[in-house]
């Protein structure tokens, strides 16, 4: 059946896509995940998180390329 999520073709295409993302494909992947987790944690009312100043070295390093 064309377009079936369970089809072998769909699984092969999905597997190829999954290998094209992640730490092996992007050296900044770990940093992006850490930033995402920090962003998500910042949405919890009352949760104490690190100041924005903690991210300055990361932002400067990324900006410098």
Steps between C-alpha positions, in 0.01 A plus 500: 500500500653833392581737785438241769705584812567131547633444149859384461572793267376750757713340771810514277444867421445578868821319595700695240358825638580407860866445407516851350430673832655473840850529641669331205343737249529825698781589742268752671230240565588451868501874561166538326351226717638663817354835396164342423490330839591826674228679305244236596609512866456878495130451435437327833342756733708546814797295380836659577729500197843640422526864399516593134863601555588128522426472126725793395808282424289260297341780298839666443655171386214432258504858371874478435437195281 
